[in-house]
Amino acid sequence: MIDALSLVGRSLRDLWEEFAFLMVLNVLWSLSVLLAIWPWFVLRLPWPLVLALSLLLAVPLPIISAGICFVANQVTRGIAVGWPAFGTGVRRHWRKSLVVALINLFMLFFIATNLRFYALVLKGSWTNWALGIWLVLAVYWLLTQIFWFPMILELESEKVLLGLRNALAMVIITPGFSLTLAAVMLLLGVVCTVLTVPAVLFLASLFLLIANHATRSRLAHVQKKPYHPGMQEDR
């Protein structure tokens, strides 16, 4: 728990040191979110058409997220960042970001379908157990997201599925750390929602800084090495 809180504090310091650039990137990310959701508020079309259009317009979102995640990774290593770093992240990882997004969409649909099935379709006392299992799996998948893309950046091969496997294992290896970190991020998200626009301008960048620090620190923990934030290390 102390490790998780210290990494959040370190991420806040990194955010402050690179505030101007990370805020610009966060605004870009926020605009990509608005681009994806505006059809739901503006268009009066059947929901399947609105959903299809929204998914199409959401394509830039994972790509921009990958670029910001790469920038955040560089920041955690103590490397100076700017638009070239963002461009490098987008150029190197846009395909991987789309693959990650597609897998997440499939898992979201799969988990949501099963939750709906056991909650509304089937009736019986045993369905509560099945519903509980699927809720646990949903939380497990959400925790995995903290480590997944940062893990890809830490691998020499930078393979998506290998990063996913390692992220799934990381949650199991460090459950207390992962749950504490997720709780803190949820709390930050709630606070930012209450504070509305000003806080939203840096939330995504802060979360990606936390995720990269968390991934790098847990890798060091597994390898029984000390973690030194802001220091470049061989992958």
C-alpha positions as CSV (number, residue, x, y, z in Angstrom):
1,M,0.0,0.0,0.0
2,I,2.8,2.4,0.9
3,D,4.6,1.6,-2.4
4,A,1.4,2.4,-4.4
5,L,0.8,5.7,-2.6
6,S,4.5,6.7,-3.1
7,L,4.2,6.0,-6.8
8,V,1.1,8.2,-7.0
9,G,3.0,11.0,-5.3
10,R,5.9,10.5,-7.7
11,S,3.5,10.6,-10.6
12,L,2.0,13.9,-9.3
13,R,5.5,15.4,-9.2
14,D,6.3,14.2,-12.7
15,L,3.0,15.8,-13.9
16,W,3.9,19.1,-12.3
17,E,7.4,19.1,-13.9
18,E,6.0,18.4,-17.4
19,F,2.7,20.1,-16.8
20,A,2.4,22.3,-19.8
21,F,3.2,19.6,-22.4
22,L,1.2,16.9,-20.7
23,M,-1.8,19.2,-20.3
24,V,-1.7,19.9,-24.1
25,L,-1.6,16.1,-24.8
26,N,-4.5,15.6,-22.3
27,V,-6.6,18.2,-24.2
28,L,-5.9,16.4,-27.4
29,W,-7.0,13.1,-25.7
30,S,-10.1,14.8,-24.4
31,L,-11.0,16.1,-27.8
32,S,-10.7,12.5,-29.2
33,V,-13.1,11.3,-26.5
34,L,-15.6,14.0,-27.4
35,L,-15.2,13.1,-31.1
36,A,-16.2,9.5,-30.3
37,I,-19.2,10.3,-28.1
38,W,-20.8,13.3,-29.9
39,P,-23.1,11.2,-32.2
40,W,-25.0,10.0,-29.1
41,F,-25.9,13.6,-28.1
42,V,-26.4,15.1,-31.6
43,L,-27.8,12.6,-34.0
44,R,-31.3,11.2,-34.0
45,L,-30.6,7.9,-35.6
46,P,-31.2,4.2,-34.7
47,W,-28.8,3.2,-31.9
48,P,-27.0,0.6,-34.1
49,L,-26.0,3.3,-36.6
50,V,-25.0,5.7,-33.9
51,L,-22.9,3.0,-32.3
52,A,-21.2,2.1,-35.6
53,L,-20.4,5.8,-36.2
54,S,-19.2,6.3,-32.7
55,L,-16.8,3.3,-33.0
56,L,-15.5,4.6,-36.2
57,L,-14.8,8.1,-34.8
58,A,-13.2,6.4,-31.7
59,V,-10.3,5.1,-33.8
60,P,-8.0,8.0,-33.0
61,L,-8.5,7.6,-29.3
62,P,-6.3,4.5,-28.7
63,I,-3.7,5.8,-31.0
64,I,-3.4,9.1,-29.1
65,S,-3.5,7.2,-25.9
66,A,-0.5,5.1,-27.1
67,G,1.4,8.3,-27.9
68,I,0.7,9.7,-24.4
69,C,1.6,6.4,-22.8
70,F,4.9,6.4,-24.5
71,V,5.6,10.0,-23.4
72,A,4.6,9.1,-19.8
73,N,7.0,6.1,-20.0
74,Q,9.8,8.5,-21.1
75,V,9.0,10.8,-18.3
76,T,9.3,8.0,-15.7
77,R,12.7,7.3,-17.1
78,G,13.8,10.9,-16.6
79,I,14.0,11.6,-20.4
80,A,13.1,15.0,-21.8
81,V,9.8,14.9,-23.8
82,G,8.2,16.9,-26.5
83,W,6.3,16.5,-29.7
84,P,9.0,14.2,-31.2
85,A,8.5,11.8,-28.3
86,F,4.7,11.8,-28.9
87,G,5.2,11.3,-32.6
88,T,7.6,8.4,-32.0
89,G,5.0,6.8,-29.7
90,V,2.2,7.1,-32.2
91,R,4.4,5.9,-35.1
92,R,5.8,2.9,-33.3
93,H,2.7,1.8,-31.4
94,W,-0.5,2.8,-33.3
95,R,-1.1,-0.8,-34.6
96,K,-0.6,-2.2,-31.2
97,S,-3.0,0.3,-29.7
98,L,-5.7,-0.7,-32.1
99,V,-5.2,-4.4,-31.3
100,V,-5.4,-3.6,-27.6
101,A,-8.6,-1.6,-28.2
102,L,-10.2,-4.4,-30.2
103,I,-9.4,-7.0,-27.6
104,N,-10.8,-4.7,-24.9
105,L,-14.0,-4.2,-26.9
106,F,-14.4,-7.9,-27.3
107,M,-13.8,-8.5,-23.6
108,L,-16.2,-5.7,-22.6
109,F,-18.9,-7.2,-24.8
110,F,-18.2,-10.7,-23.5
111,I,-18.3,-9.7,-19.8
112,A,-21.3,-7.4,-20.2
113,T,-23.2,-10.1,-22.0
114,N,-22.6,-12.7,-19.3
115,L,-23.4,-10.2,-16.5
116,R,-26.7,-9.4,-18.2
117,F,-27.4,-13.1,-18.8
118,Y,-26.9,-14.1,-15.2
119,A,-28.5,-11.0,-13.7
120,L,-31.6,-10.7,-15.9
121,V,-32.2,-13.9,-17.9
122,L,-31.5,-16.8,-15.6
123,K,-33.2,-17.0,-12.2
124,G,-32.1,-19.1,-9.3
125,S,-29.9,-18.9,-6.2
126,W,-26.9,-20.4,-8.0
127,T,-26.9,-17.6,-10.5
128,N,-25.7,-15.2,-7.8
129,W,-22.5,-17.3,-7.6
130,A,-22.1,-17.1,-11.4
131,L,-22.8,-13.3,-11.3
132,G,-20.2,-12.9,-8.5
133,I,-17.6,-14.8,-10.5
134,W,-18.2,-12.6,-13.6
135,L,-18.0,-9.5,-11.4
136,V,-14.6,-10.6,-10.1
137,L,-13.4,-11.3,-13.6
138,A,-14.5,-7.8,-14.7
139,V,-12.5,-6.3,-11.8
140,Y,-9.6,-8.5,-12.7
141,W,-9.7,-7.3,-16.3
142,L,-9.9,-3.7,-15.3
143,L,-6.8,-4.1,-13.0
144,T,-5.0,-5.6,-15.9
145,Q,-5.4,-2.4,-17.9
146,I,-3.1,-0.6,-15.5
147,F,-0.2,-2.7,-16.6
148,W,-1.0,-3.9,-20.1
149,F,0.2,-1.1,-22.4
150,P,3.1,0.1,-20.2
151,M,4.2,-3.6,-20.1
152,I,4.3,-3.7,-23.9
153,L,6.7,-0.7,-23.8
154,E,9.0,-2.5,-21.3
155,L,9.4,-5.6,-23.5
156,E,12.2,-5.9,-26.0
157,S,9.8,-7.6,-28.4
158,E,6.9,-5.1,-27.6
159,K,4.4,-7.9,-28.3
160,V,0.8,-7.2,-27.4
161,L,-0.2,-10.7,-26.2
162,L,3.1,-11.2,-24.3
163,G,2.4,-7.9,-22.6
164,L,-1.1,-9.0,-21.8
165,R,0.1,-12.3,-20.3
166,N,2.6,-10.5,-18.1
167,A,0.0,-7.9,-17.1
168,L,-2.5,-10.7,-16.1
169,A,0.3,-12.3,-14.1
170,M,1.3,-9.0,-12.5
171,V,-2.2,-8.5,-11.0
172,I,-2.0,-12.0,-9.4
173,I,1.5,-11.5,-8.1
174,T,0.8,-8.1,-6.6
175,P,-2.9,-8.1,-5.7
176,G,-2.7,-5.7,-2.7
177,F,-0.6,-3.2,-4.7
178,S,-2.9,-3.4,-7.7
179,L,-6.1,-3.0,-5.7
180,T,-4.7,-0.1,-3.7
181,L,-3.5,1.6,-6.9
182,A,-6.9,1.1,-8.6
183,A,-8.7,2.5,-5.5
184,V,-6.5,5.6,-5.5
185,M,-7.0,6.1,-9.3
186,L,-10.8,5.7,-8.8
187,L,-10.7,8.3,-6.0
188,L,-8.8,10.7,-8.2
189,G,-11.3,10.1,-11.0
190,V,-14.2,10.9,-8.7
191,V,-12.5,14.1,-7.4
192,C,-11.7,15.2,-11.0
193,T,-15.3,14.6,-12.0
194,V,-16.5,16.8,-9.1
195,L,-14.0,19.5,-10.1
196,T,-15.1,19.1,-13.7
197,V,-13.2,20.8,-16.5
198,P,-9.9,21.9,-14.9
199,A,-9.1,18.5,-13.4
200,V,-10.1,16.7,-16.6
201,L,-7.3,18.5,-18.4
202,F,-4.6,16.4,-16.8
203,L,-6.4,13.2,-15.6
204,A,-5.4,10.9,-18.5
205,S,-1.8,12.0,-18.4
206,L,-1.7,11.4,-14.6
207,F,-3.2,8.0,-14.9
208,L,-0.7,6.9,-17.6
209,L,2.2,8.2,-15.4
210,I,0.9,6.2,-12.5
211,A,0.5,3.1,-14.8
212,N,4.0,3.4,-16.1
213,H,5.6,3.9,-12.7
214,A,3.5,1.0,-11.3
215,T,4.6,-1.3,-14.1
216,R,8.3,-0.5,-13.9
217,S,8.3,-0.7,-10.1
218,R,6.6,-4.1,-10.1
219,L,9.0,-5.4,-12.7
220,A,11.8,-4.3,-10.5
221,H,10.1,-5.9,-7.5
222,V,9.7,-9.2,-9.3
223,Q,13.4,-9.1,-10.4
224,K,14.3,-8.2,-6.8
225,K,15.9,-4.9,-7.8
226,P,15.4,-1.5,-6.3
227,Y,13.2,0.8,-8.4
228,H,14.7,4.3,-9.0
229,P,12.1,6.6,-10.7
230,G,13.5,9.0,-13.2
231,M,16.5,6.8,-14.0
232,Q,17.0,5.2,-17.4
233,E,17.3,1.4,-17.2
234,D,17.9,-1.3,-19.8
235,R,14.8,-3.2,-20.7
